[in-house]
Amino acid sequence: MFTAINTKFAQTTLAIAATVVVGIAIASAPASAKGGRQVQTQDYKFKKAMHGYEGHASGGYYCSYIRIPKRVCRGSYCKVRGWTLRQECR
């Protein structure tokens, strides 16, 4: 009876230790190895301000965008000469 309890304790301890080791290995792996998604960024250049797609896309990604003005300055005078639309999907 004493050996059965020691064996059960040893098996439980071994199972917990193995679970902890696997958990640490997964937590320290890079996102691509975990099956996680990477941020995808794409820039588009336009002469006027445009809107991009914001919402859920295929593959479970969520996309959003920002509009960045391209300014040309001469002294203290600046004028917008174009726009960059930056789309990010996570």
Buried (B, 14 or more C-beta within 10 A) or exposed (E): EEEEEEEEEEEEEEEEEEEEEEEEEEEEEEEEEEEEBEEEEEEEEEEEEEEBEEEEBEEEBEBEBEEBEEEEEEEEEEEEEBBBBBBBBE
